[in-house]
Amino acid sequence: MLAGKLPMELLSRLLSDIDVRDPRVVLGARAGEDAALIDMGDRYLVAKTDPITFATDLIGWYLVQVNANDLASMGATPRWLMATLLLPEGTTEEQTEAIFTQLLEACNSLGITLIGGHTEITYNLPRPIAMGAMLGEVAKDRVVLTSGAQVGDSIVLTQGIAIEGTSILAREAEDALAAKGVPQPAIERAKSFLFTPGISVAKAATIACDTATVHAMHDPTEGGVATALLELATAASVGMTIDAVRIPILPECRTICEALSLDPLGLIASGALLATLPPAEAEQLVATLNQEGIPASVIGIVTPASEGLRLVSNGTSRPLPTFERDELARFFADDGTAPQDA
C-alpha cells in the first residue's frame, strides 16, 4: 500500500472486528468519526489520537491543533494532551526544546494541559515523528457526529481548503516552488498559513454549535476535502452534490498546487471545517461566521446515498474525485524528497 491513510473499505472491515465490551463506550472506533465517546455520567469523555508524519517544521504546534480539531468537530472542549515524540539520532537539545515550546504554546492558546507522554531518540528514524492522545469533554446534548448528516442538509465549509498542505509545502519544499517560478512573497504568505488564517477549527465549531442546529461536523485532514466528504458521506450513509465553484481555494494554495501539478481537493486540509445543517439555517450560520472573521460558504447539499458523491462545475456533473493517498505524500514520493529533520 502507498503512504497515507488506510483505504476506507479496509479500515471499515478491520474496525468491524472490534468487540466493545464496556457499555460506557458510546462511540468506539468507526470509519469517518473524529473521536471516541465514553459515558462519564453527566457528560461524555472524548478521546482522540493523531500523529504528525508529513511536517517537521513546527511539529509541536501541528500536533496540538490537529488533535484539538477532531474534538472540536464533535462539539467537545479539548482539555488534556499526552504527547509521544520520536526523535532521530543526532537531534540536539535545542531542537528538542523548540518542539516542547511549540507544544506548550499551542496548548496554552487553547486552554489544554499537557499531562504526560513519552520521548525518545529512536534508531534509524529519518525525521521526527510526533503522536498525540487528546482528551476532552462534552455535554451529552451537544455531541455532533460525522454520521449525523441528513438528506436535504446544506453543507458549509469554513475558511478554505488545503490550508495545512499549502503551508507544509511552502515550508518543506521552498526550493522546488522557487524552481517552478512561484514568487517568493507567495511562498512567504503560504508559510504563515499555519497561523493566518490558521489550522484550528475550534472557534468555528463552537460558533456552529452555539448558533445552529448542526447535524454533522468533520474536519478535512489527510486526503483533503474530497476524502473528508467521502468519510462524512460514508459515516452517514448519504450522497452529496458539491458545487466546485463554491469551494474556497486561497490564491496561494491554487498557485502552489498548479506549480507542483497537485489537486487542492486532495491536499491535507486542516483549517477547514465541514458542517451539515438545515438549509434554512445555513446562510445565517455563514453570516455569523463571517461576522466573527471566519469566511464560510455553502458548497453543496446532502442527497440520498443512491445519488453518490457528485461534483458539479459549470453545469457539468461528475463523480467527486477520490485520492488513493494525500497529494502531499504523492508529491514527496514523486519528487524523491522527504521533509527534513526539525
C-alpha positions as CSV (number, residue, x, y, z in Angstrom):
1,M,0.0,0.0,0.0
2,L,1.0,3.6,-0.6
3,A,1.9,6.1,2.2
4,G,-1.1,7.7,3.9
5,K,-4.4,6.6,5.4
6,L,-5.6,3.0,5.0
7,P,-8.3,2.6,2.3
8,M,-11.8,3.2,3.7
9,E,-13.0,-0.3,2.8
10,L,-10.1,-2.0,4.5
11,L,-10.3,0.3,7.6
12,S,-14.1,-0.4,7.9
13,R,-13.5,-4.1,7.7
14,L,-10.8,-4.1,10.3
15,L,-12.8,-1.9,12.7
16,S,-15.9,-4.2,12.3
17,D,-14.0,-7.0,14.2
18,I,-13.7,-4.9,17.4
19,D,-15.8,-6.3,20.3
20,V,-16.8,-3.4,22.5
21,R,-17.1,-4.9,26.0
22,D,-17.5,-1.8,28.1
23,P,-21.1,-0.4,27.9
24,R,-19.7,3.0,28.7
25,V,-18.2,3.2,25.2
26,V,-21.0,5.1,23.5
27,L,-19.0,5.5,20.3
28,G,-15.9,3.5,19.6
29,A,-13.6,3.1,16.6
30,R,-15.7,3.8,13.4
31,A,-14.5,4.9,10.0
32,G,-15.3,8.6,9.4
33,E,-15.9,9.6,13.0
34,D,-13.4,12.0,14.6
35,A,-13.1,10.6,18.1
36,A,-14.5,8.2,20.6
37,L,-17.1,8.9,23.3
38,I,-17.1,7.4,26.8
39,D,-20.0,7.9,29.2
40,M,-18.8,9.5,32.4
41,G,-22.2,10.1,33.9
42,D,-23.2,13.7,33.5
43,R,-21.0,14.2,30.3
44,Y,-19.0,12.3,27.7
45,L,-15.2,12.0,27.8
46,V,-14.0,12.4,24.2
47,A,-10.8,10.7,23.2
48,K,-8.6,11.1,20.1
49,T,-5.2,10.2,18.8
50,D,-3.4,11.6,15.8
51,P,0.2,11.7,14.6
52,I,2.2,14.3,12.6
53,T,4.1,12.5,9.9
54,F,4.4,14.9,7.0
55,A,5.6,18.2,8.7
56,T,8.7,18.6,10.7
57,D,8.9,22.4,11.0
58,L,6.7,23.4,13.9
59,I,5.7,19.8,14.5
60,G,4.7,20.5,18.1
61,W,2.2,23.2,17.1
62,Y,0.7,21.0,14.4
63,L,0.3,18.1,16.9
64,V,-1.9,20.1,19.3
65,Q,-4.0,21.7,16.5
66,V,-4.9,18.6,14.6
67,N,-5.9,16.6,17.7
68,A,-7.9,19.6,19.1
69,N,-9.7,20.0,15.8
70,D,-11.1,16.4,15.9
71,L,-12.5,17.0,19.4
72,A,-13.9,20.4,18.5
73,S,-15.6,18.8,15.4
74,M,-17.7,16.7,17.8
75,G,-18.8,19.7,19.8
76,A,-16.3,19.0,22.6
77,T,-13.9,21.1,24.5
78,P,-10.3,19.8,24.4
79,R,-8.8,19.6,27.9
80,W,-5.8,17.2,28.2
81,L,-2.9,16.0,25.9
82,M,-0.4,13.2,26.1
83,A,2.3,13.5,23.5
84,T,4.8,11.0,22.2
85,L,7.9,12.3,20.5
86,L,10.2,10.0,18.5
87,L,13.4,11.9,17.5
88,P,16.2,10.9,15.2
89,E,19.7,10.2,16.4
90,G,21.7,13.5,16.4
91,T,18.7,15.6,17.4
92,T,20.1,18.4,19.6
93,E,18.8,19.7,22.9
94,E,17.9,23.0,21.3
95,Q,15.7,21.2,18.7
96,T,14.0,19.2,21.4
97,E,13.4,22.3,23.5
98,A,11.9,24.0,20.4
99,I,9.4,21.2,20.0
100,F,8.4,21.4,23.6
101,T,8.0,25.1,23.4
102,Q,5.7,24.7,20.4
103,L,3.6,22.1,22.3
104,L,3.2,24.3,25.4
105,E,2.4,27.5,23.4
106,A,-0.2,25.7,21.4
107,C,-1.7,24.0,24.5
108,N,-1.8,27.4,26.3
109,S,-3.6,29.0,23.3
110,L,-6.4,26.5,23.5
111,G,-6.6,26.0,27.3
112,I,-5.2,22.5,27.1
113,T,-3.0,20.9,29.7
114,L,-0.1,18.7,28.7
115,I,-0.3,15.8,31.2
116,G,2.4,13.4,30.0
117,G,3.5,11.2,27.3
118,H,6.8,9.7,26.1
119,T,10.0,10.9,24.5
120,E,13.0,9.0,23.0
121,I,15.8,9.1,20.5
122,T,14.8,6.4,18.0
123,Y,17.2,4.3,16.0
124,N,17.2,4.6,12.2
125,L,14.5,7.3,12.1
126,P,14.9,9.8,9.2
127,R,12.8,12.6,10.7
128,P,10.8,13.5,13.9
129,I,7.5,11.8,14.5
130,A,5.0,13.2,17.0
131,M,1.9,11.5,18.2
132,G,-0.8,12.9,20.4
133,A,-3.6,11.4,22.5
134,M,-6.0,14.1,23.4
135,L,-9.0,14.0,25.8
136,G,-11.9,16.4,26.2
137,E,-15.4,16.6,27.4
138,V,-18.8,17.5,26.0
139,A,-22.3,17.8,27.4
140,K,-24.5,14.9,26.2
141,D,-26.9,17.1,24.4
142,R,-24.2,18.9,22.5
143,V,-22.5,16.0,20.8
144,V,-22.2,16.3,17.0
145,L,-21.3,13.1,15.0
146,T,-19.9,12.8,11.5
147,S,-22.7,10.2,10.9
148,G,-25.4,12.8,11.7
149,A,-25.7,14.3,8.2
150,Q,-29.3,14.2,6.9
151,V,-30.6,14.2,3.4
152,G,-31.5,17.7,2.4
153,D,-28.9,19.4,4.6
154,S,-26.8,22.2,3.3
155,I,-23.0,21.6,3.5
156,V,-21.0,24.6,4.9
157,L,-17.2,24.8,4.6
158,T,-15.2,27.3,6.6
159,Q,-12.0,29.3,5.6
160,G,-10.7,27.4,2.6
161,I,-9.2,24.1,1.5
162,A,-5.7,22.8,1.9
163,I,-4.5,25.5,4.3
164,E,-2.3,23.0,6.1
165,G,-1.0,21.3,2.9
166,T,-0.2,24.7,1.4
167,S,1.8,25.8,4.5
168,I,3.7,22.5,4.7
169,L,4.7,22.7,1.0
170,A,5.8,26.3,1.4
171,R,7.9,25.3,4.5
172,E,9.2,21.9,3.3
173,A,9.5,22.4,-0.5
174,E,10.5,26.0,-0.8
175,D,13.3,25.3,-3.3
176,A,11.1,23.2,-5.5
177,L,8.5,26.0,-5.6
178,A,11.0,28.7,-6.4
179,A,12.4,26.5,-9.2
180,K,8.8,26.3,-10.6
181,G,8.6,30.1,-10.6
182,V,6.4,30.6,-7.6
183,P,7.0,34.2,-6.4
184,Q,8.8,34.4,-3.0
185,P,6.1,36.7,-1.5
186,A,3.5,34.0,-2.2
187,I,5.7,31.3,-0.6
188,E,6.2,33.5,2.5
189,R,2.4,34.2,2.8
190,A,1.8,30.4,2.5
191,K,4.3,29.7,5.2
192,S,2.2,31.8,7.6
193,F,-1.0,29.9,6.8
194,L,-0.2,27.8,9.9
195,F,-1.2,30.9,12.0
196,T,-3.1,33.1,9.5
197,P,-5.8,32.0,8.6
198,G,-4.6,29.2,10.9
199,I,-5.3,25.5,11.1
200,S,-7.6,25.5,14.2
201,V,-11.3,24.9,13.7
202,A,-12.2,25.2,17.4
203,K,-13.7,28.7,17.2
204,A,-15.7,27.8,14.1
205,A,-17.0,24.6,15.6
206,T,-18.1,26.4,18.8
207,I,-19.9,29.1,16.9
208,A,-21.7,26.5,14.7
209,C,-22.9,24.6,17.8
210,D,-24.0,27.7,19.6
211,T,-25.9,29.3,16.7
212,A,-27.3,26.5,14.5
213,T,-28.9,23.0,14.5
214,V,-25.8,21.3,13.3
215,H,-26.4,17.7,12.3
216,A,-22.8,16.7,11.4
217,M,-19.3,18.2,11.5
218,H,-16.0,16.9,10.2
219,D,-12.5,18.5,9.7
220,P,-10.7,17.7,6.5
221,T,-7.2,16.4,7.1
222,E,-5.2,13.8,5.2
223,G,-6.7,13.3,1.7
224,G,-8.1,16.7,1.6
225,V,-11.7,17.9,1.5
226,A,-12.6,15.3,-1.1
227,T,-11.6,12.5,1.3
228,A,-13.4,14.3,4.2
229,L,-16.6,14.5,2.2
230,L,-16.3,10.8,1.4
231,E,-15.8,10.0,5.1
232,L,-18.7,12.1,6.1
233,A,-21.0,10.5,3.4
234,T,-19.8,7.0,4.3
235,A,-20.4,7.5,8.0
236,A,-23.9,8.9,7.4
237,S,-24.9,6.6,4.5
238,V,-25.8,9.6,2.3
239,G,-24.7,11.1,-1.0
240,M,-23.6,14.6,-1.7
241,T,-23.7,17.1,-4.6
242,I,-20.8,19.6,-4.3
243,D,-20.6,22.9,-6.3
244,A,-16.9,23.1,-7.3
245,V,-17.2,26.9,-7.9
246,R,-18.2,27.5,-4.3
247,I,-15.3,25.6,-2.8
248,P,-13.0,28.4,-1.4
249,I,-9.4,27.9,-2.5
250,L,-6.9,30.6,-1.3
251,P,-4.8,32.2,-4.1
252,E,-1.5,30.9,-2.7
253,C,-2.9,27.4,-2.5
254,R,-4.0,27.5,-6.1
255,T,-0.6,28.9,-7.2
256,I,1.4,26.3,-5.3
257,C,-0.8,23.4,-6.4
258,E,-0.7,24.5,-10.1
259,A,3.1,24.8,-9.9
260,L,3.5,21.3,-8.5
261,S,0.7,19.7,-10.5
262,L,-1.3,18.9,-7.4
263,D,-5.1,18.8,-6.9
264,P,-6.1,21.0,-3.9
265,L,-9.2,18.8,-3.4
266,G,-6.8,16.0,-2.2
267,L,-4.3,18.0,-0.3
268,I,-4.2,17.8,3.5
269,A,-6.6,20.4,4.7
270,S,-6.6,21.1,8.5
271,G,-8.0,24.6,8.9
272,A,-11.3,24.0,7.2
273,L,-14.5,22.7,8.9
274,L,-17.3,20.9,7.2
275,A,-20.8,21.2,8.8
276,T,-24.2,20.0,7.6
277,L,-27.4,21.6,8.8
278,P,-30.9,22.5,7.7
279,P,-30.9,24.9,4.6
280,A,-33.0,27.4,6.5
281,E,-30.2,27.9,9.0
282,A,-27.2,27.6,6.7
283,E,-27.0,31.2,5.4
284,Q,-27.4,32.6,8.9
285,L,-24.5,30.4,10.1
286,V,-22.4,31.6,7.2
287,A,-23.2,35.2,8.1
288,T,-22.4,34.7,11.8
289,L,-19.1,33.1,11.0
290,N,-18.2,35.9,8.6
291,Q,-19.1,38.4,11.3
292,E,-16.6,36.6,13.6
293,G,-13.9,36.8,10.9
294,I,-14.2,33.2,9.7
295,P,-15.0,33.0,6.0
296,A,-17.6,30.4,5.2
297,S,-19.6,29.2,2.2
298,V,-22.4,26.8,1.4
299,I,-20.7,24.4,-1.0
300,G,-23.4,21.7,-1.6
301,I,-26.3,19.6,-0.4
302,V,-26.7,16.2,1.2
303,T,-28.5,13.8,-1.1
304,P,-29.8,10.2,-0.9
305,A,-27.0,7.6,-0.9
306,S,-28.2,6.3,-4.3
307,E,-27.1,9.5,-5.9
308,G,-23.5,9.1,-4.8
309,L,-21.0,11.9,-4.4
310,R,-21.1,14.4,-7.3
311,L,-19.0,17.4,-8.2
312,V,-20.8,20.0,-10.3
313,S,-18.9,22.6,-12.3
314,N,-20.3,24.9,-15.0
315,G,-23.4,22.8,-15.3
316,T,-21.4,19.5,-15.7
317,S,-21.7,16.8,-13.1
318,R,-19.0,14.2,-12.5
319,P,-18.1,11.9,-9.6
320,L,-16.3,13.6,-6.8
321,P,-12.6,12.7,-7.3
322,T,-11.1,10.2,-4.9
323,F,-7.5,10.1,-3.8
324,E,-5.5,6.9,-3.1
325,R,-3.2,8.9,-1.0
326,D,-2.8,12.6,0.0
327,E,-1.4,14.8,-2.7
328,L,1.3,15.9,-0.3
329,A,2.5,12.3,0.1
330,R,2.4,11.9,-3.7
331,F,4.5,15.0,-4.2
332,F,7.2,13.9,-1.8
333,A,7.2,10.4,-3.3
334,D,7.3,11.6,-6.9
335,D,9.8,14.3,-6.2
336,G,12.1,11.9,-4.5
337,T,12.3,14.1,-1.4
338,A,11.0,14.0,2.2
339,P,10.7,16.6,4.8
340,Q,13.9,17.5,6.6
341,D,14.6,17.0,10.3
342,A,13.3,19.7,12.5
